[in-house]
Amino acid sequence: MLLRFGLNAEIVFNKDIAPEAANAVGAVVLEANELLFRRGVPAEVSENEVGRITDWSVSGNTLSIKIESGPYTRAHDAFLRFKKAVTPVMGKHRLGVRGIEVRNFSISMKGEIPKSAIPKLPMISDVTIEEDGIVLHLSLSLADLEKKLPDRLVKLVEEKIEAEAYGGKAEHWELLYESPKRPLHYDKNPSDELLKIGWAKHGASRGQWIFGPQAVELIRALETIAVEEIIKPLGYKEMIFPKLVPWDVWKQSGHAKGVYPEIYYVCAPKSRDPAYWEDVSDYYKVTGDVPVEMIRDRIEGPIGGMCYAQCPPFWPFVKGETLSNGCLPIKVFDRSGTSHRYESGGIHGIERVDEFHRIEVLWFGTIEQTVRTADLLHEAYTRIFDEVLELEWRCAKVTPWFMAQEGLVGVSDTSSVGTRDYEAILPYNGDWLEFQNVSVNGNKYPKGFNVKIQSGEECWSGCSGIGLERWTAAFLAQKGFDRSKWPESVLKLVGEPEDVFEFL
């Protein structure tokens, strides 16, 4: 994509610019175009691609500047360099900067740019669609230039174009293993049967289930198998991760780039003084309705959200730390609470819900340690699914979009960074259910949270979420509710089903 940047700005001084001061500006402009803006630019790059002051003028106490550029020393960077250079020169003429106004800023992007890749943001005042690309007209401040917002906008458009080209999961899916065929003893939807026999009921909230004692016995049996047969033998230690995640954590983990459609937001009250809330309480007492609009006025903006991906809130525990060589690899897990995700693709049964229970397995160390730890986890899952749960399943290598964004698109890549999905066949509809995964995330989290290793080697991490509802759905879909068809390993962990509730 070919890029051009254009900027018109005014630097306002504390008094009128005298002719001798204007002459000094001209000298700075000449030096900027010939030397300052070329600094750090390869010698072979043409003048047209580098930032250049194409026009300037003085009127009263105002210096007007026009800068154009290609991708090198972009117009905003050139302006900041010029400002830094001209300020001390004008100071010698007893002129101080009183203010800076960015009159207009444009980014021209040449190439095939779909309309879906054009952001809708308040700093974009207008968009011109041309035959060979687009022009973004921006309303920016000096602070925006210093924060490099133009560069971030360009990157955002590029990411949106890549996302559209990325396509569906099938383009980034490669089968690695398929289990032997198994006898499939059931052909109904297990979620429907759980409701029918009273082992579970829908909760009051969207995508939420209440599991009865009989279902919980099976869920806890599968949890015990995961913990006692996989997690503890591999040396993982239990921790408790927070389940309310503030924005700063999601910024550093990278989730703030796109988590918004699927998180449950958390807001704090502006005050906990009972008098502040008295009319809200009174309204409910009289009407029997909760006054949502009155509440909305009394709460702060979202401070973050409920746990979406379970591992990010762990990382502040090691943020900014350097780990000794002797304690690596670090291997921990968390099973302390629910995760919450507003499923954009809709809810379905117990396997696709908004509130779910998951054991999060997390590890990090050197590259070699991280990859080896993932391999051990793959071996353990393979043994459990084949020999203990006796499932019919398959494993595939996939490239999630967040990895594709970082240049790791394509399953043919020999890099160890990536995800392996474990899928179980659902006999009642013939579909495959992803019920387990293992991800090697590279340096994504250690870099985001500034975690280092004593040896100076690059730090990598991995994670694996064991979704208990997904395991239960896969197990019941293949084994059904006839306990004589269940593997002995599961039977020995559950008692005889007992009807606790008697409804009249």
N, C-alpha and C positions, 0 to 999 in steps of 0.2 A: 504494500500500500504506500503510495507516494504522499508525502506530507508537506504542507506549507503552513507557516504561522505568520500572522500579522498582528501588530500591536500599535495602538496610538495611545500615548500617555502624556500627562502634564505634570511637571515638577514645579510646585509653587513655592517661592522663596519669601522671606520676611520683608523684602523691599525690592524695588525695581532693579532690573539687571542692567548695569551700565555697559557701554560699548566695550571697555577693556575686559569686563567679565565675560561678555558674549564671545570675544575673541578667544578667551581661555576655553570656553565650551567647545569652540570649533577645533581647537588642538586636541581636546579629549576625544571628540568624535572621530577625528582622523586616526588617532592612536588605537581607539577601540576597534575600528573597522580593519585596520592593518595588522594589529597584534593581539589585542585583548580577546576578541571574539574567536581568533584562530587557535587560542591556547587549548591544548588537549585534542585538537582535531587532526586526523591524519593528513599528511602533506598532499596526498593525491586527491583529496576531496576538493571539488570545484567551489569557486567563490559563491556561486548561486545557492549552494546547499547550506551555507553557513550564515548565521545571524549577521545582519548588516543594518546600520542606520541609513535609511534611504532619504530621510528628510528631517530637518529640525529648524525651529524658529524661536525667536524671543519676542515677547510682547509684555511690556510692563514687568511684573514680577514673576511671569510664567514662562517656563521653558517647555516647548512642545516637541515631542520626539515621535518619530515613526520608524518602526523596525520591522523588517521582513526576514524570514529564514526558511530553510529547509529543515531536515532532521538534526543538523548539527548546530550547537549553541543556539537552541531554539529561542524565539523572540523574547519569551519571558525570562529565560536565563541571561540573555544578552542585556536586557533592560536592567536586571539586578546587578550585573557586572558594571554597566555604565553608571548606574546610580552610586555604587560604591566608589567608583573612580572619580566622578565629577563632584561629589559632596565636599571632599577636602580642598579641591581646587577652588570651588566657590567660597569656601570658608576663608580663604586668603583675601577675598574681596568683601569680607564681612557679610556674606550672604548665608543664611541658614535655611534649611528646608522646613517649610511650614506644613506642607501636605503634598500628597501624591494622588493623582486621579487617573485611573485607567479608563480612558474614554471608550475604547472598543477593542475587542480581541477576537480574532477569527482563526479557525483551524480548517484548512482545506484538506480533504482526504480523497485521493483518487483511487478508484478500484471498484470492484463489485461489492457494494454495501447494502444488504437488505434493510428494509425499513425497520424490521424488528431489532436491528443492531443499533438503532439510534436511541440513545438514552432520553428519558423524559425527566429532566432535572431543572431546578429553579435557576441555576446559573446559565442555562442555555436559553438565551432570549429569542433566538430564531434559528431556523434550519433552512438552508437553500439546497434543493435537490437539483443536481446537474446530471448531464448525460453520462459523465464519466466519474461521478462520485458525489460528495456532499460538502457543504461548508457549514460549520457550526459557528454561530455568532454568540459570544459569551459576554456576560456581565460579571466582571471580576474586580476584586480589590487587590491592593498591594499584598495583603496577607495571603490571598488565594494564590498569587504568583509565587510567594515564598514557600507555600505548601505544595507547589508544583501540581496544582489542579489540572492545568492543560495536559500534562503528561499522563496523569491518572485517567483523564477522560479518553485520551487516545488508547490507552491500555484497555479500558473498559469496552470500547467499541471493538477492539481486536478480539477480546475474550468473547463478546457476544457473537461475533462472526464465527469464531472457532467452535462455540457451543452449538450453533446451528449446523455446522459442518460435521460435528462430532457424531451425530446420528444416534441410533438406538443401541441398546445393549448388545444386540447380536453382532454388531461390527467389532466389538471389543471383548469377545467371549471365546475362550478356547478350552475345550474339554481336556482334562488331565487324567481323570480316573472315573470308572464306572463300576459300581459294585456288582457282585453276582445277582442274578434274578432271585427274588424271594417269593414265597407263598404270600399272597395278599388276601387277608381274611375278612376284609370289610369293603363295602362299596358305597357307603353313605357319607354325608358330610358330618364329621364328628361334632361340630359346633351345634348343629340341629339336634343331634342326639343328646348332647349335654343339657340342652334346654328341655327336651322332651322328658328326660328321666329326672330332672330336677337337680342335677349335679352343679349347675351354674345358671345364673340369670344375668340379664343385661343390667349394668349399673345405671344410675340416674344421669350420668354425664355421657356425652358422645364418645363412642369407642371405648367404653369401660365395662368390665365384667366383674361380677361378684361370684367367686368360686366357692362352692360348698365343700364340706369336709371330705367327701369321696374324691372329688377332683383334686383337692389340695394334696391328698395322700400320694396321688400319681405325680403331681408336679414336684412335690418334695422328694420323691424317689428319684426322679430324673435329675434334680438338683444335687442330691447326694452322690449319684453316679458321676456327675460332672466334677464335683469338688473332690471326692475321695479317689476317683479313678484317673482323673486327668490333672486337675489343678495342683493339689497338694503333692502328689508324687513327683511332679516336675519342679517343685520347690517354690511355689508362689506363696506369698504371705498376705494375709487379709488386711485390708485397710477400709476406711469409711470415707467416701468422697462426698462432697456437698451435692445437693440436688437442686439448689437455686444457683443459677449461673449468671453473674453480672457481665455487663458489656465488655469490660476490659479483658476478661478471660476469652470471650469469643473473638475479640479483635486479635489477640495473640495466637489463638488456635487457627484462625483463618475462617471460622464459621460465620463471622460477621459479614462476609462477602455475599452470603445468599441464604441465610437460615430463616429469614423473616416469614415466609409463607407457612412454615411448619412448626413454629414454636408456640408454646403457651406463655404469654407475657405475665410478668409479675410487677405489680405496682405497690408502693408503700403509701400509707395514709399521710396527709399533710400534717395531721396532728392526732394524738391519741387522747386528747382532752375529751372526756365524755360530753361536756357541754357543746363542743364543736359538732358532735354527731347527734345531739338530742333530737333535732327536728327530723332527721333521717329515721331514727328509732320511732319517734311519734307517728310519722307517716305510715310506717309498717303496722304499728299497733292499731291504727284506725282503719286502714284500707285492706290490710292483709297482703299488700303487694310490696316488693322490695323496690324502692325508688332508684333505679339504676342511674338515671341522669343526675340526680342529686349526689349520688356517690361519686360519679365521674368527676364532678367539680371539686371533690374533696381528696382526690388522690394525686400523687405525683405521676409524672410520666414513667414509663416502664424502666425499672432499674436493671432489667435483664429478663430471664425466662426460666422456666422449669427445665430440668435436665433433658437434653435432646440427644446429644452424643455423650456417653457416660464418662469418657476419659478426660476431656478438657479440664473439668474442675479439679482433677488431681494435680495438674502441672504447677499451680502456684506453690505446692509443697516443696518443689525443687527449683523454682524460678531463681535465676541468677546464681545458682550454686555450681561448684566444680566438684564432681564425684571422684573419689579415690579409685584407683585401678582395682584395688582389692575387693570392693563391694559389688563389682559388676559381673554379670548383668543384673540389674534390678528387676525383680519379678514380683508383681503384686496383683491383687484382685479385689473387687468391690461387689457386694451383693446387698447393700444396705437399704435400698429403696427403689421406688418406681422411676421409670423414664416416661417422658410425655412428648408426644409428637402428633401434631395435627396433620393426619395423613392426607396429603393432597390428592392421592389416587383413590380415596374413598376407603371406608372401613369394610371389613369382611370377616365374619366369624371371630374365633379367638386368635387367628394368625395375623390379622391386620387390624390393629387397634390403636387408640390414642394414648392409652395408659398401659404400660407393660412392665414385666419383671425380667430383669436381665442380670447376669453375672458378667461383669466387665473384667477381662484379663488384659493386663498391660505389662509391657517390659521395655527396657532400653539398655543400651550399652554401646560397644563398638559396632561397626558395620558387621563384622564377622559374628560377633555374639548375637546380635539382633536377628540375623538371618538364620543362624543355627537354632536359636530359641523357637523361631517360627516353624522350622523343619520338625523339631521335636513335638510341637503342638499338632502339626499335621499328622504325624505318625500316631499320636495318641487318639485324635479324633477318628482316624481310619479304624483303629482297633475297636473303639467303643461302638461306632456305628455298624461295623461288620460283625463283631463277635459278641458284644454285650446287648445292644438294642436290636441287632439283626434286622436292620433297615435296608430297603432298596434305595440307593442314593447315588449321586455323582458329584464330582468336584471339577470346577472350572476356574481358570485364571481370567480375571476381568480387570479393566482399567476404569476405576471410578472417575467421575468428572473432575473432582478436585485435583486428582493426579494428572489428568489430561491438561488442566489449566497450567500445570507446572512443567509441561513439555514431555510428559510420559505417556503419550497416546500410543495405543497399539499393543496387542498381546505378543507380537513377535519380538518385542524389546527383550534383550537378555538381562536387563536390570532386575534385581531382586525386589525392587519397590513395586508394590501392587497388592491386589486383593485376590484371595481364593474364596469363592462361594461354594457352599455345600448345599445341594438341593435334593429333596426327597420327593418321590413320585406320590401323587395324590390319586388313588384309584378311582375316587368318585367322579373326578372330572378329567383325569388324564394329564393334568398340569403338573409342573414341577414347582415346589415351594422352596425358596431359599430359607433355610432354617439355621444356618451357621455360617460364619465367615472368619477369615484370618487376614489381617492387613499388615504389611510392612510399609510403614509410612515414611521411611527415609529420615531426613533431618527436619521434617516439617514442624514437629512439636518442640524438639530441643532447640531449634533455631528460633522459633517464635517466642519461647520462654527463656532464652539465653542460658541453656544448660550445657555445661562443658565437662570434659573428661580430663583427669589429671595428666594422662599421657599426651594430650594434645590431639589425639585422633578424633575424627568426626563422630559425633554422637547420633545414633539412629534409634528409632522406637518402633514398636508394633502394638497392635491391640486386637482383641477378639471378643466379640459380644455373644454370649450364650443366652439367647432369648428363650425363656422357659415356656412361654405360650407357644412359640414356634416348635420347640421340641415336642411339646404335648400334642399339638395339632398333627405333626408328622407321624408320631407314634400311633395315635388313635386312628388316623386315616388308614394306616396299613394293618394294624393289629385288631382294631375294633374294641368292643367292650366285653367280649367273651374272654374272661381272664385265663381260660385254659389255653388260649393262643398267645399269651404273653410270654416273653422270655423269663426264665427262672431268675435271672439277675434282677428283674424288676419286681417279680412276685414276692421275693423274699423281703423287699423293702416296704411293701404295702400290706396292710391288714385286710380282713374281709370288709367289704363295703357295708357301712352301717347307716341306716336312715335316722338322722338326728332330728329332723324337723317333721312334725305331723300336722299338716294343714287341714282344717275342717271346711 
